[in-house]
Amino acid sequence: KNLDVLDPNCQPKRCNIMKRFPTSALWLLRFPAAGEMRLRACRLAICLFLGGDPCAEGWQGVQCVNSNITGIILNGANLGGELDENLGAFVSIIQIDLSNNHIGGHIPSSLPLTIKSLMLSGNQLTRSIPDSLSLLGQMTDLDLSANNLSRPLPPSMASLSSLTTLLLQDNHLTGVLEVLQDLPLIALVVENNLFSRPIPPKLLTIPNFRW
């Protein structure tokens, strides 16, 4: 499955191109598949082995602490395609901001367990919020607004015990909101969806709640 990621997209020439034009792709590579452009995560270890070091070389959009990548900030970078499951291979990432791009497909089920802030608003993501989101116990901020997400919220979201900000507005999400009522939220925006009433009383006490 991953041969198209490891070969040819992580060849030395491609990694060098990423360094020369960091605003266009960085670790996210465009390549043709089935007649369309898809977005996949380059295996970081492979690119480092082939001569690319985003931390030592200061790639634009990459935040590092020593040699560990802690943030990928590519908001408004005109990226398209889809996100790949390899995102979970980044073991030190705290923040991912890919908002205001043209990314389609679905939210990967594999995401870095260290992540605290995930910003995917203003894209073209479809399908549902994955159940595996519950594994992100350190996440405090989640923005999935202005996409094409649908279906009910997964019950597993009740396990996001550190989540304080959740933005879901302008999607097609359905079902009920009870799953969110025991989270430590201080900001919750769910307007312009298809959620069922009534609103759980606990949610009405959230300081920044918009229905």
C-alpha positions in Angstrom: 0.0 0.0 0.0 2.8 2.4 0.9 5.0 1.8 -2.0 3.7 4.9 -3.7 4.7 6.9 -0.7 8.2 5.4 -0.2 8.9 5.1 -3.9 9.2 7.4 -5.8 8.0 10.2 -3.6 10.8 10.0 -1.0 13.7 9.8 -3.5 16.6 12.3 -2.8 15.5 14.5 -5.6 12.0 14.9 -4.3 13.3 15.6 -0.7 15.6 18.3 -2.2 12.6 19.8 -4.0 10.8 20.0 -0.7 13.7 21.9 0.8 13.9 24.4 -2.1 10.2 25.0 -2.2 9.0 24.6 1.4 5.8 26.6 1.1 4.3 24.2 -1.5 4.6 20.9 0.1 7.1 20.3 2.9 6.4 16.8 4.2 3.2 16.5 2.3 3.7 15.3 -1.2 1.5 15.6 -4.2 1.5 12.7 -6.7 -0.9 11.4 -9.3 -3.0 8.3 -8.4 -6.0 7.1 -10.2 -6.2 10.2 -12.3 -6.2 12.7 -9.4 -3.8 14.5 -7.2 -3.6 13.0 -3.7 -1.8 14.2 -0.6 0.2 11.8 1.4 2.6 12.1 4.3 6.2 11.4 3.4 7.9 9.0 5.9 10.0 11.4 7.9 12.7 8.9 8.7 13.1 8.1 4.9 13.5 11.7 4.0 16.0 12.3 6.7 18.0 9.3 5.6 18.0 10.6 2.1 19.3 14.0 3.1 16.4 16.2 4.3 16.4 17.5 7.9 13.5 20.0 8.5 14.7 20.9 12.0 18.3 21.5 11.3 17.5 23.3 8.0 14.6 25.4 9.3 12.0 24.4 6.8 9.2 26.9 6.6 6.0 25.7 8.3 7.8 23.1 10.5 8.3 23.8 14.2 11.0 21.9 16.1 12.4 21.4 19.6 15.9 20.2 19.1 15.6 17.5 16.5 11.9 16.7 17.2 9.2 18.0 15.0 6.5 19.5 17.3 4.4 21.5 14.8 3.2 21.5 11.2 1.7 24.9 10.3 0.5 25.1 6.7 -2.7 27.0 6.9 -3.8 28.8 3.7 -1.0 27.0 1.7 -3.3 26.0 -1.2 -2.8 22.3 -0.4 -5.1 19.8 -2.1 -5.6 16.0 -2.2 -6.2 13.8 0.9 -4.5 13.2 4.2 -2.9 9.8 4.7 -2.9 7.4 7.7 0.9 8.0 8.0 0.2 11.1 10.1 0.3 8.9 13.1 3.9 8.2 12.5 4.9 11.6 13.8 5.5 10.9 17.4 6.4 14.4 18.8 3.8 16.6 17.1 1.9 18.9 19.4 0.2 21.1 16.8 -1.1 20.6 13.3 -2.7 23.4 11.4 -3.9 22.7 7.9 -6.8 25.0 7.9 -8.1 26.9 4.9 -6.7 24.6 2.2 -8.5 22.3 -0.3 -7.9 19.0 1.4 -10.6 16.4 0.8 -11.1 12.8 1.8 -11.7 11.9 5.4 -10.0 12.5 8.7 -7.3 9.8 9.2 -7.9 7.3 11.9 -4.2 7.4 12.8 -3.1 10.7 14.3 -0.2 11.6 16.6 -1.0 10.6 20.2 1.0 13.7 21.4 -1.2 16.2 19.6 -2.8 19.0 21.6 -4.1 21.3 18.8 -5.6 20.0 15.5 -6.9 22.6 13.1 -8.5 21.3 9.9 -11.2 24.0 9.3 -12.0 25.4 5.9 -11.3 22.3 3.9 -13.4 19.7 2.0 -13.3 16.8 4.5 -16.2 14.3 4.3 -17.6 11.3 6.1 -17.6 11.1 9.9 -15.4 12.0 12.8 -13.3 8.8 13.5 -13.8 6.8 16.7 -10.1 6.8 17.1 -10.1 10.4 18.1 -10.7 9.2 21.6 -7.0 8.1 21.8 -5.9 11.8 21.7 -6.1 12.3 25.4 -3.8 15.3 25.4 -5.8 17.3 22.8 -7.1 20.6 24.1 -8.2 22.3 20.8 -10.0 20.8 17.9 -11.3 22.8 14.9 -13.2 20.9 12.2 -15.5 23.7 11.2 -16.4 24.5 7.6 -16.0 21.1 6.0 -18.5 18.5 4.7 -18.5 16.2 7.7 -21.7 14.2 8.4 -23.1 11.4 10.6 -23.4 11.5 14.4 -20.6 12.3 16.8 -18.8 9.1 17.9 -19.5 8.2 21.5 -15.8 7.8 22.0 -15.5 11.6 22.0 -16.5 11.5 25.6 -13.0 10.3 26.3 -11.4 13.6 25.2 -10.8 14.6 28.8 -8.5 17.5 28.1 -10.6 19.1 25.3 -11.4 22.7 26.1 -12.2 24.1 22.6 -14.3 22.3 20.0 -15.5 24.0 16.8 -17.8 22.0 14.6 -19.9 24.7 12.9 -20.8 24.6 9.2 -20.9 20.9 8.6 -23.7 18.3 8.2 -23.3 16.5 11.5 -26.3 14.7 13.0 -27.4 13.0 16.2 -27.3 14.3 19.7 -24.8 16.3 21.7 -24.9 14.4 25.0 -21.5 12.8 24.3 -20.0 16.3 24.9 -21.7 17.2 28.1 -19.0 16.0 30.5 -16.0 17.4 28.7 -14.1 20.4 30.2 -15.2 22.7 27.4 -14.9 26.4 27.6 -15.7 27.0 23.9 -18.2 25.0 21.8 -19.6 26.0 18.5 -22.0 23.6 16.7 -24.2 26.0 14.7 -25.2 25.2 11.1 -25.4 21.4 11.6 -28.2 18.9 11.9 -28.0 18.0 15.6 -31.2 17.0 17.3 -32.7 18.9 20.2 -33.0 19.3 23.1 -29.7 20.8 24.1 -28.2 19.1 27.2 -28.4 21.6 30.1 -24.7 21.2 30.9 -23.8 22.5 27.5 -25.8 25.7 28.1 -23.4 26.5 30.9 -20.3 26.6 28.7 -19.0 30.2 28.6 -18.7 30.3 24.8 -21.4 28.1 23.5 -23.1 28.7 20.1 -25.9 26.5 18.8 
